[in-house]
């Protein structure tokens, strides 16, 4: 029950913040219409908007939209590859990862870099709907599963 109460408080806080900001800008009804459409946004759109907001780049939305359409219309063969590492990549590693990905995919590559300390080390690559996880976290998880199955199913 406490969880529902906490969720209700969050909903009210978000709602009041949105409404107060919208009223302050004189666009409460317009923001309501936008909010009703927001649930239609894909996670990629929401993530990109959040990144643009964080970098104070929301003024680039029109340009990003135009370039997105141009790239799509031109059937750009560039593959977006998301690279997650525990610490930021240096230029040398970035070049190696890009060269390897371009060779493997036989296409130009655009790297999207993410830093996630929880992977401990190693690297995770995501491209064309596929994920390759060579992180320390994944390796430790695999070791844990093997040890668990060995002790649970092995001889004593």
Number of C-alpha atoms within 10 A of each C-alpha: 6 7 8 9 10 11 12 12 12 12 12 12 12 12 12 12 12 16 17 13 14 16 13 10 10 11 12 16 12 10 17 14 10 11 12 9 10 12 10 10 10 10 10 9 12 14 12 14 15 14 13 15 12 10 9 10 12 15 10 11 13 10 10 12 11 12 12 13 12 12 13 11 9 9 9 12 12 14 17 14 22 18 21 23 22 18 15 14 16 8 9 8 11 14 13 11 19 17 14 12 20 17 12 9 14 12 13 16 21 14 18 12 15 15 14 15 13 11 20 15 17 16 21 20 20 15 16 10 6 9 13 11 16 15 20 17 17 17 14 12 12 12 12 12 11 12 13 12 11 11 10 10 9 9 6 5
